[in-house]
Amino acid sequence: MSFSIAVVGAAGRMGQAIVAAARERGVSVAATADAGDDVAAAVAAADVTVDFSHHTATRSVLEAAVKLGKAVVIGTTGHAPESRDQLRALARETRTVWAGNFSVGVNLLFHLVGRAAKALPEGFDVEIVEMHHRFKKDAPSGTAVRLAEVVLEGLGLGPDALVHGREGVPGERPAREVGMHALRGGDVVGDHTVVFAALGERVELTHKASNRAIFARGAVHAAQWLLDRPNGLYDMQDVLGLHEKTGPGTAAAP
Ligand code: NAD
């Protein structure tokens, strides 16, 4: 099926990878926009807008897409929790895929971590460790935030159980706690590990990205998948058919 995309954040690392992935797949890039450009004009010029820019751009991308009836793929991370619900409501008014991570492997990791969190008996402590390049602006990564949501849901815990880093004398680790740790350095594209540690044994589920083309290819694939969907908010689990039981267009992530 022939279609065109607009790329928002086009001058950035991911923006450039998206343009390359589109070319690789024979998808035309009808418009590009970066900071200071007219985002609405870019949205108007293509069938699907792919936004990997900055969290402050998401609202204007979604507003333009809703107004113009265009589809959107959002990969940008770092949105404040209090703005996420409003953005999700806006995203449901058009066709949107919004995912903290567009790689096939990470979406499989979400699936496996959810299964493990539900299956493991009490006595396993869960910690999430992520590492990214020194240029990354937000922490923890959108993927780690999603992994935490999956773990908390699987364990039946609320958001207050999540602890970011530890320092001083926090005391012995409570059982119903999930630890989150963000490492930054060098040119690491993206590593995520979920550790399930008990007395005497430990399970670790890890994904390592070595090339950001995986996210770009996933985003272009999601753009094509969206073309003939009804309005709704979807995630990459929908695109890949990995959801166990949710209905179409009801994704909560990221
Ligand atoms: P980057 O800093 O290299 O690029 C961001 C680009 O967006 C820059 O060119 C910047 O000028 C531009 N920009 C900033 N504000 C803008 C605005 N208001 N309108 C339009 N453009 C604007 O960053 P990056 O490594 O390319 O990552 C971009 C985003 O994508 C980040 O939020 C990152 O976390 C996210 N990301 C998501 C995934 C995923 O799979 N979902 C994968 C990698 C990165």
py3Dmol code that shows the C-alpha trace and the ligand (Angstrom):
import py3Dmol

protein = """\
ATOM      1  CA  MET A   1       0.000   0.000   0.000  1.00  0.00           C
ATOM      2  CA  SER A   2       1.492   3.350  -0.961  1.00  0.00           C
ATOM      3  CA  PHE A   3       1.428   6.094   1.658  1.00  0.00           C
ATOM      4  CA  SER A   4       3.465   9.059   2.877  1.00  0.00           C
ATOM      5  CA  ILE A   5       4.831  10.132   6.246  1.00  0.00           C
ATOM      6  CA  ALA A   6       5.830  13.426   7.855  1.00  0.00           C
ATOM      7  CA  VAL A   7       8.734  13.250  10.300  1.00  0.00           C
ATOM      8  CA  VAL A   8       8.739  15.545  13.369  1.00  0.00           C
ATOM      9  CA  GLY A   9      12.139  15.839  15.044  1.00  0.00           C
ATOM     10  CA  ALA A  10      13.659  15.134  11.632  1.00  0.00           C
ATOM     11  CA  ALA A  11      17.084  16.608  12.445  1.00  0.00           C
ATOM     12  CA  GLY A  12      17.548  14.379  15.505  1.00  0.00           C
ATOM     13  CA  ARG A  13      19.123  10.933  15.819  1.00  0.00           C
ATOM     14  CA  MET A  14      15.782   9.126  15.568  1.00  0.00           C
ATOM     15  CA  GLY A  15      14.349  11.521  12.971  1.00  0.00           C
ATOM     16  CA  GLN A  16      17.218  10.712  10.631  1.00  0.00           C
ATOM     17  CA  ALA A  17      16.800   6.990  11.283  1.00  0.00           C
ATOM     18  CA  ILE A  18      13.050   7.262  10.467  1.00  0.00           C
ATOM     19  CA  VAL A  19      13.775   8.997   7.145  1.00  0.00           C
ATOM     20  CA  ALA A  20      16.300   6.226   6.328  1.00  0.00           C
ATOM     21  CA  ALA A  21      13.849   3.463   7.347  1.00  0.00           C
ATOM     22  CA  ALA A  22      11.105   5.006   5.205  1.00  0.00           C
ATOM     23  CA  ARG A  23      13.416   5.116   2.179  1.00  0.00           C
ATOM     24  CA  GLU A  24      14.470   1.501   2.825  1.00  0.00           C
ATOM     25  CA  ARG A  25      10.793   0.496   2.677  1.00  0.00           C
ATOM     26  CA  GLY A  26       9.838   2.679  -0.299  1.00  0.00           C
ATOM     27  CA  VAL A  27       7.630   4.970   1.825  1.00  0.00           C
ATOM     28  CA  SER A  28       7.656   8.606   0.716  1.00  0.00           C
ATOM     29  CA  VAL A  29       8.651  11.310   3.219  1.00  0.00           C
ATOM     30  CA  ALA A  30       6.281  14.155   2.281  1.00  0.00           C
ATOM     31  CA  ALA A  31       7.440  16.614   4.963  1.00  0.00           C
ATOM     32  CA  THR A  32       9.939  17.051   7.768  1.00  0.00           C
ATOM     33  CA  ALA A  33       9.806  19.410  10.748  1.00  0.00           C
ATOM     34  CA  ASP A  34      12.154  20.221  13.583  1.00  0.00           C
ATOM     35  CA  ALA A  35      12.188  22.765  16.442  1.00  0.00           C
ATOM     36  CA  GLY A  36      10.784  26.125  15.305  1.00  0.00           C
ATOM     37  CA  ASP A  37       9.114  24.708  12.167  1.00  0.00           C
ATOM     38  CA  ASP A  38       5.366  24.684  11.421  1.00  0.00           C
ATOM     39  CA  VAL A  39       4.394  21.246  12.744  1.00  0.00           C
ATOM     40  CA  ALA A  40       0.748  21.568  11.566  1.00  0.00           C
ATOM     41  CA  ALA A  41       1.900  22.148   7.974  1.00  0.00           C
ATOM     42  CA  ALA A  42       4.004  18.977   8.142  1.00  0.00           C
ATOM     43  CA  VAL A  43       1.071  16.981   9.579  1.00  0.00           C
ATOM     44  CA  ALA A  44      -1.173  18.277   6.765  1.00  0.00           C
ATOM     45  CA  ALA A  45       1.268  17.167   4.057  1.00  0.00           C
ATOM     46  CA  ALA A  46       1.326  13.401   4.777  1.00  0.00           C
ATOM     47  CA  ASP A  47      -0.945  10.442   5.547  1.00  0.00           C
ATOM     48  CA  VAL A  48       0.816   9.634   8.836  1.00  0.00           C
ATOM     49  CA  THR A  49       2.999  11.832  11.061  1.00  0.00           C
ATOM     50  CA  VAL A  50       5.847  10.121  12.897  1.00  0.00           C
ATOM     51  CA  ASP A  51       6.985  12.142  15.924  1.00  0.00           C
ATOM     52  CA  PHE A  52      10.284  11.393  17.664  1.00  0.00           C
ATOM     53  CA  SER A  53      11.187  14.832  18.972  1.00  0.00           C
ATOM     54  CA  HIS A  54      10.610  16.369  22.401  1.00  0.00           C
ATOM     55  CA  HIS A  55       7.730  15.911  24.852  1.00  0.00           C
ATOM     56  CA  THR A  56       6.747  19.584  24.452  1.00  0.00           C
ATOM     57  CA  ALA A  57       5.899  18.936  20.771  1.00  0.00           C
ATOM     58  CA  THR A  58       3.403  16.096  21.324  1.00  0.00           C
ATOM     59  CA  ARG A  59       0.349  18.244  22.047  1.00  0.00           C
ATOM     60  CA  SER A  60       0.682  20.334  18.870  1.00  0.00           C
ATOM     61  CA  VAL A  61       1.297  17.210  16.751  1.00  0.00           C
ATOM     62  CA  LEU A  62      -1.822  15.526  18.175  1.00  0.00           C
ATOM     63  CA  GLU A  63      -3.991  18.657  17.934  1.00  0.00           C
ATOM     64  CA  ALA A  64      -3.080  19.106  14.259  1.00  0.00           C
ATOM     65  CA  ALA A  65      -3.662  15.404  13.540  1.00  0.00           C
ATOM     66  CA  VAL A  66      -7.100  15.408  15.227  1.00  0.00           C
ATOM     67  CA  LYS A  67      -8.133  18.583  13.386  1.00  0.00           C
ATOM     68  CA  LEU A  68      -6.986  17.227  10.020  1.00  0.00           C
ATOM     69  CA  GLY A  69      -8.104  13.604  10.577  1.00  0.00           C
ATOM     70  CA  LYS A  70      -4.543  12.288  10.132  1.00  0.00           C
ATOM     71  CA  ALA A  71      -2.876   9.274  11.708  1.00  0.00           C
ATOM     72  CA  VAL A  72       0.027   9.685  14.150  1.00  0.00           C
ATOM     73  CA  VAL A  73       2.876   7.537  15.437  1.00  0.00           C
ATOM     74  CA  ILE A  74       4.425   8.926  18.623  1.00  0.00           C
ATOM     75  CA  GLY A  75       7.766   7.669  19.862  1.00  0.00           C
ATOM     76  CA  THR A  76       8.722  10.709  21.928  1.00  0.00           C
ATOM     77  CA  THR A  77       9.194   9.988  25.638  1.00  0.00           C
ATOM     78  CA  GLY A  78       9.603  12.059  28.794  1.00  0.00           C
ATOM     79  CA  HIS A  79       6.006  13.285  29.250  1.00  0.00           C
ATOM     80  CA  ALA A  80       5.071  14.249  32.804  1.00  0.00           C
ATOM     81  CA  PRO A  81       2.593  11.755  34.293  1.00  0.00           C
ATOM     82  CA  GLU A  82       0.043  14.565  34.828  1.00  0.00           C
ATOM     83  CA  SER A  83       0.012  15.501  31.117  1.00  0.00           C
ATOM     84  CA  ARG A  84      -0.125  11.906  29.856  1.00  0.00           C
ATOM     85  CA  ASP A  85      -3.855  11.391  30.505  1.00  0.00           C
ATOM     86  CA  GLN A  86      -4.807  14.539  28.548  1.00  0.00           C
ATOM     87  CA  LEU A  87      -2.530  13.515  25.679  1.00  0.00           C
ATOM     88  CA  ARG A  88      -4.017   9.999  25.660  1.00  0.00           C
ATOM     89  CA  ALA A  89      -7.552  11.450  25.454  1.00  0.00           C
ATOM     90  CA  LEU A  90      -6.492  13.602  22.496  1.00  0.00           C
ATOM     91  CA  ALA A  91      -4.731  10.645  20.847  1.00  0.00           C
ATOM     92  CA  ARG A  92      -7.953   8.575  20.965  1.00  0.00           C
ATOM     93  CA  GLU A  93      -9.704  11.177  18.766  1.00  0.00           C
ATOM     94  CA  THR A  94      -7.658  10.069  15.772  1.00  0.00           C
ATOM     95  CA  ARG A  95      -5.632   6.977  14.754  1.00  0.00           C
ATOM     96  CA  THR A  96      -2.593   6.876  17.039  1.00  0.00           C
ATOM     97  CA  VAL A  97       0.134   4.391  17.834  1.00  0.00           C
ATOM     98  CA  TRP A  98       2.015   5.596  20.901  1.00  0.00           C
ATOM     99  CA  ALA A  99       4.804   3.450  22.287  1.00  0.00           C
ATOM    100  CA  GLY A 100       7.769   4.037  24.553  1.00  0.00           C
ATOM    101  CA  ASN A 101       9.665   1.529  22.425  1.00  0.00           C
ATOM    102  CA  PHE A 102       9.055   0.431  18.845  1.00  0.00           C
ATOM    103  CA  SER A 103      11.419  -2.553  18.746  1.00  0.00           C
ATOM    104  CA  VAL A 104       9.960  -6.025  18.269  1.00  0.00           C
ATOM    105  CA  GLY A 105      12.356  -7.464  20.891  1.00  0.00           C
ATOM    106  CA  VAL A 106      11.378  -4.987  23.610  1.00  0.00           C
ATOM    107  CA  ASN A 107       7.701  -5.633  22.999  1.00  0.00           C
ATOM    108  CA  LEU A 108       8.407  -9.327  23.437  1.00  0.00           C
ATOM    109  CA  LEU A 109      10.234  -8.377  26.669  1.00  0.00           C
ATOM    110  CA  PHE A 110       7.105  -6.512  27.913  1.00  0.00           C
ATOM    111  CA  HIS A 111       5.093  -9.644  27.224  1.00  0.00           C
ATOM    112  CA  LEU A 112       7.549 -12.007  28.973  1.00  0.00           C
ATOM    113  CA  VAL A 113       8.039  -9.691  31.980  1.00  0.00           C
ATOM    114  CA  GLY A 114       4.270  -9.461  32.450  1.00  0.00           C
ATOM    115  CA  ARG A 115       4.013 -13.260  32.387  1.00  0.00           C
ATOM    116  CA  ALA A 116       6.934 -13.634  34.818  1.00  0.00           C
ATOM    117  CA  ALA A 117       5.596 -11.024  37.262  1.00  0.00           C
ATOM    118  CA  LYS A 118       2.249 -12.857  37.371  1.00  0.00           C
ATOM    119  CA  ALA A 119       3.777 -16.344  37.524  1.00  0.00           C
ATOM    120  CA  LEU A 120       6.516 -15.938  40.140  1.00  0.00           C
ATOM    121  CA  PRO A 121       5.470 -16.618  43.708  1.00  0.00           C
ATOM    122  CA  GLU A 122       6.141 -14.207  46.575  1.00  0.00           C
ATOM    123  CA  GLY A 123       9.777 -14.082  47.626  1.00  0.00           C
ATOM    124  CA  PHE A 124      11.111 -12.654  44.349  1.00  0.00           C
ATOM    125  CA  ASP A 125      12.322  -9.044  44.476  1.00  0.00           C
ATOM    126  CA  VAL A 126      11.976  -7.153  41.195  1.00  0.00           C
ATOM    127  CA  GLU A 127      14.454  -4.485  40.079  1.00  0.00           C
ATOM    128  CA  ILE A 128      14.620  -2.706  36.711  1.00  0.00           C
ATOM    129  CA  VAL A 129      17.942  -1.470  35.310  1.00  0.00           C
ATOM    130  CA  GLU A 130      18.290   0.559  32.123  1.00  0.00           C
ATOM    131  CA  MET A 131      21.317   2.087  30.384  1.00  0.00           C
ATOM    132  CA  HIS A 132      21.387   4.678  27.601  1.00  0.00           C
ATOM    133  CA  HIS A 133      23.860   6.993  25.858  1.00  0.00           C
ATOM    134  CA  ARG A 134      25.129  10.118  27.599  1.00  0.00           C
ATOM    135  CA  PHE A 135      22.977  12.413  25.393  1.00  0.00           C
ATOM    136  CA  LYS A 136      19.607  11.075  26.571  1.00  0.00           C
ATOM    137  CA  LYS A 137      17.611  13.841  28.246  1.00  0.00           C
ATOM    138  CA  ASP A 138      14.936  11.988  30.219  1.00  0.00           C
ATOM    139  CA  ALA A 139      15.263   9.340  32.913  1.00  0.00           C
ATOM    140  CA  PRO A 140      14.221   6.657  33.445  1.00  0.00           C
ATOM    141  CA  SER A 141      13.596   5.732  29.804  1.00  0.00           C
ATOM    142  CA  GLY A 142      10.027   5.463  28.491  1.00  0.00           C
ATOM    143  CA  THR A 143      10.674   1.738  28.073  1.00  0.00           C
ATOM    144  CA  ALA A 144      11.727   1.359  31.703  1.00  0.00           C
ATOM    145  CA  VAL A 145       8.625   3.283  32.807  1.00  0.00           C
ATOM    146  CA  ARG A 146       6.471   0.882  30.786  1.00  0.00           C
ATOM    147  CA  LEU A 147       8.350  -2.136  32.189  1.00  0.00           C
ATOM    148  CA  ALA A 148       7.636  -0.812  35.694  1.00  0.00           C
ATOM    149  CA  GLU A 149       3.923  -0.501  34.868  1.00  0.00           C
ATOM    150  CA  VAL A 150       3.890  -4.074  33.557  1.00  0.00           C
ATOM    151  CA  VAL A 151       5.688  -5.371  36.686  1.00  0.00           C
ATOM    152  CA  LEU A 152       3.482  -3.413  39.119  1.00  0.00           C
ATOM    153  CA  GLU A 153       0.345  -4.638  37.376  1.00  0.00           C
ATOM    154  CA  GLY A 154       1.624  -8.226  37.384  1.00  0.00           C
ATOM    155  CA  LEU A 155       2.440  -8.054  41.106  1.00  0.00           C
ATOM    156  CA  GLY A 156      -0.807  -6.268  41.969  1.00  0.00           C
ATOM    157  CA  LEU A 157       1.061  -3.220  43.331  1.00  0.00           C
ATOM    158  CA  GLY A 158       0.264   0.510  42.949  1.00  0.00           C
ATOM    159  CA  PRO A 159       2.615   3.220  41.614  1.00  0.00           C
ATOM    160  CA  ASP A 160       3.810   4.059  45.151  1.00  0.00           C
ATOM    161  CA  ALA A 161       5.691   0.752  45.273  1.00  0.00           C
ATOM    162  CA  LEU A 162       8.177   2.078  42.700  1.00  0.00           C
ATOM    163  CA  VAL A 163      11.481   3.350  44.152  1.00  0.00           C
ATOM    164  CA  HIS A 164      13.945   5.328  42.020  1.00  0.00           C
ATOM    165  CA  GLY A 165      17.542   4.561  43.050  1.00  0.00           C
ATOM    166  CA  ARG A 166      18.588   4.229  46.664  1.00  0.00           C
ATOM    167  CA  GLU A 167      20.968   6.222  48.819  1.00  0.00           C
ATOM    168  CA  GLY A 168      21.802   6.792  52.448  1.00  0.00           C
ATOM    169  CA  VAL A 169      20.469   4.116  54.755  1.00  0.00           C
ATOM    170  CA  PRO A 170      17.192   2.985  53.212  1.00  0.00           C
ATOM    171  CA  GLY A 171      17.234  -0.138  55.388  1.00  0.00           C
ATOM    172  CA  GLU A 172      16.368  -3.676  54.389  1.00  0.00           C
ATOM    173  CA  ARG A 173      14.495  -4.016  51.137  1.00  0.00           C
ATOM    174  CA  PRO A 174      10.736  -4.338  51.681  1.00  0.00           C
ATOM    175  CA  ALA A 175       9.137  -7.218  49.779  1.00  0.00           C
ATOM    176  CA  ARG A 176       6.507  -5.143  48.031  1.00  0.00           C
ATOM    177  CA  GLU A 177       8.855  -2.693  46.351  1.00  0.00           C
ATOM    178  CA  VAL A 178      10.103  -2.381  42.761  1.00  0.00           C
ATOM    179  CA  GLY A 179      13.479  -0.667  42.242  1.00  0.00           C
ATOM    180  CA  MET A 180      14.308   1.446  39.173  1.00  0.00           C
ATOM    181  CA  HIS A 181      17.857   2.388  38.167  1.00  0.00           C
ATOM    182  CA  ALA A 182      18.941   4.581  35.217  1.00  0.00           C
ATOM    183  CA  LEU A 183      22.564   4.356  34.007  1.00  0.00           C
ATOM    184  CA  ARG A 184      23.904   6.894  31.479  1.00  0.00           C
ATOM    185  CA  GLY A 185      27.116   6.773  29.457  1.00  0.00           C
ATOM    186  CA  GLY A 186      28.862   6.540  26.130  1.00  0.00           C
ATOM    187  CA  ASP A 187      26.866   5.619  23.054  1.00  0.00           C
ATOM    188  CA  VAL A 188      24.671   2.830  24.468  1.00  0.00           C
ATOM    189  CA  VAL A 189      21.573   2.685  22.257  1.00  0.00           C
ATOM    190  CA  GLY A 190      19.381   1.095  24.950  1.00  0.00           C
ATOM    191  CA  ASP A 191      19.726  -1.795  27.422  1.00  0.00           C
ATOM    192  CA  HIS A 192      16.908  -2.946  29.738  1.00  0.00           C
ATOM    193  CA  THR A 193      17.073  -5.700  32.334  1.00  0.00           C
ATOM    194  CA  VAL A 194      14.378  -6.853  34.728  1.00  0.00           C
ATOM    195  CA  VAL A 195      15.841  -8.817  37.644  1.00  0.00           C
ATOM    196  CA  PHE A 196      13.680 -11.259  39.609  1.00  0.00           C
ATOM    197  CA  ALA A 197      15.809 -12.142  42.653  1.00  0.00           C
ATOM    198  CA  ALA A 198      14.930 -14.643  45.380  1.00  0.00           C
ATOM    199  CA  LEU A 199      17.008 -16.251  48.135  1.00  0.00           C
ATOM    200  CA  GLY A 200      19.243 -18.707  46.260  1.00  0.00           C
ATOM    201  CA  GLU A 201      18.305 -17.918  42.661  1.00  0.00           C
ATOM    202  CA  ARG A 202      17.798 -15.096  40.199  1.00  0.00           C
ATOM    203  CA  VAL A 203      16.111 -14.709  36.816  1.00  0.00           C
ATOM    204  CA  GLU A 204      17.120 -11.824  34.538  1.00  0.00           C
ATOM    205  CA  LEU A 205      15.272 -10.849  31.371  1.00  0.00           C
ATOM    206  CA  THR A 206      17.367  -8.550  29.198  1.00  0.00           C
ATOM    207  CA  HIS A 207      17.011  -6.734  25.909  1.00  0.00           C
ATOM    208  CA  LYS A 208      19.931  -4.909  24.285  1.00  0.00           C
ATOM    209  CA  ALA A 209      19.504  -2.616  21.308  1.00  0.00           C
ATOM    210  CA  SER A 210      22.650  -2.138  19.255  1.00  0.00           C
ATOM    211  CA  ASN A 211      21.201  -0.014  16.455  1.00  0.00           C
ATOM    212  CA  ARG A 212      18.395   2.577  16.531  1.00  0.00           C
ATOM    213  CA  ALA A 213      17.221   1.399  13.100  1.00  0.00           C
ATOM    214  CA  ILE A 214      15.106  -1.195  14.980  1.00  0.00           C
ATOM    215  CA  PHE A 215      12.947   1.587  16.491  1.00  0.00           C
ATOM    216  CA  ALA A 216      12.730   3.426  13.169  1.00  0.00           C
ATOM    217  CA  ARG A 217      11.661   0.306  11.245  1.00  0.00           C
ATOM    218  CA  GLY A 218       9.068  -0.480  13.919  1.00  0.00           C
ATOM    219  CA  ALA A 219       7.690   3.073  13.721  1.00  0.00           C
ATOM    220  CA  VAL A 220       7.379   2.958   9.919  1.00  0.00           C
ATOM    221  CA  HIS A 221       5.716  -0.467  10.195  1.00  0.00           C
ATOM    222  CA  ALA A 222       3.288   1.006  12.783  1.00  0.00           C
ATOM    223  CA  ALA A 223       2.526   3.930  10.423  1.00  0.00           C
ATOM    224  CA  GLN A 224       1.490   1.504   7.691  1.00  0.00           C
ATOM    225  CA  TRP A 225      -0.503  -0.666  10.127  1.00  0.00           C
ATOM    226  CA  LEU A 226      -2.495   2.428  11.205  1.00  0.00           C
ATOM    227  CA  LEU A 227      -3.753   3.292   7.720  1.00  0.00           C
ATOM    228  CA  ASP A 228      -6.895   1.154   7.811  1.00  0.00           C
ATOM    229  CA  ARG A 229      -7.627   1.178  11.576  1.00  0.00           C
ATOM    230  CA  PRO A 230     -10.518   2.962  13.257  1.00  0.00           C
ATOM    231  CA  ASN A 231      -9.743   5.934  15.511  1.00  0.00           C
ATOM    232  CA  GLY A 232      -8.173   4.855  18.785  1.00  0.00           C
ATOM    233  CA  LEU A 233      -4.998   4.735  20.823  1.00  0.00           C
ATOM    234  CA  TYR A 234      -2.866   1.706  20.012  1.00  0.00           C
ATOM    235  CA  ASP A 235       0.533   0.529  21.189  1.00  0.00           C
ATOM    236  CA  MET A 236       3.194  -1.662  19.643  1.00  0.00           C
ATOM    237  CA  GLN A 237       1.695  -4.753  21.296  1.00  0.00           C
ATOM    238  CA  ASP A 238      -1.425  -4.091  19.174  1.00  0.00           C
ATOM    239  CA  VAL A 239       0.677  -3.657  16.028  1.00  0.00           C
ATOM    240  CA  LEU A 240       2.523  -6.933  16.692  1.00  0.00           C
ATOM    241  CA  GLY A 241      -0.544  -8.849  17.928  1.00  0.00           C
ATOM    242  CA  LEU A 242       1.041  -9.524  21.349  1.00  0.00           C
ATOM    243  CA  HIS A 243      -1.829  -8.342  23.562  1.00  0.00           C
ATOM    244  CA  GLU A 244      -3.494 -11.107  25.479  1.00  0.00           C
ATOM    245  CA  LYS A 245      -6.927  -9.656  25.932  1.00  0.00           C
ATOM    246  CA  THR A 246      -7.464  -5.918  25.329  1.00  0.00           C
ATOM    247  CA  GLY A 247      -9.863  -4.676  22.671  1.00  0.00           C
ATOM    248  CA  PRO A 248      -8.805  -2.521  19.752  1.00  0.00           C
ATOM    249  CA  GLY A 249      -7.855   1.089  20.371  1.00  0.00           C
ATOM    250  CA  THR A 250      -7.830   0.808  24.148  1.00  0.00           C
ATOM    251  CA  ALA A 251      -4.095   0.825  24.809  1.00  0.00           C
ATOM    252  CA  ALA A 252      -3.071   2.597  27.989  1.00  0.00           C
ATOM    253  CA  ALA A 253       0.632   2.819  27.190  1.00  0.00           C
ATOM    254  CA  PRO A 254       2.919   4.574  27.377  1.00  0.00           C
TER     255      PRO A 254
END
"""
ligand_1 = """\
44
NAD
P 17.527 14.077 19.555
O 17.775 15.097 20.627
O 18.675 13.555 18.749
O 16.446 14.662 18.506
C 15.296 15.360 18.860
C 14.983 16.329 17.722
O 13.719 16.945 18.006
C 16.032 17.465 17.616
O 16.413 17.623 16.253
C 15.269 18.683 18.141
O 15.691 19.899 17.529
C 13.838 18.325 17.754
N 12.824 19.070 18.496
C 12.878 19.541 19.776
N 11.745 20.206 20.077
C 10.961 20.139 18.978
C 9.669 20.652 18.677
N 8.963 21.357 19.579
N 9.147 20.397 17.453
C 9.844 19.702 16.522
N 11.098 19.203 16.742
C 11.636 19.423 17.966
O 16.750 12.893 20.276
P 16.517 11.406 19.745
O 17.569 10.503 20.324
O 16.304 11.423 18.272
O 15.167 11.038 20.500
C 13.974 11.773 20.236
C 12.858 11.249 21.132
O 12.549 9.895 20.748
C 13.217 11.198 22.624
O 12.067 11.520 23.374
C 13.614 9.737 22.823
O 13.469 9.298 24.140
C 12.615 9.067 21.908
N 12.968 7.706 21.477
C 11.950 6.820 21.427
C 12.178 5.543 20.978
C 11.004 4.602 20.853
O 11.170 3.477 20.352
N 9.810 5.040 21.262
C 13.457 5.125 20.585
C 14.490 6.073 20.663
C 14.234 7.362 21.108
"""
view = py3Dmol.view(width=600, height=400)
view.addModel(protein, "pdb")
view.setStyle({"model": 0}, {"cartoon": {"style": "trace"}})
view.addModel(ligand_1, "xyz")
view.setStyle({"model": 1}, {"stick": {}})
view.zoomTo()
view.show()
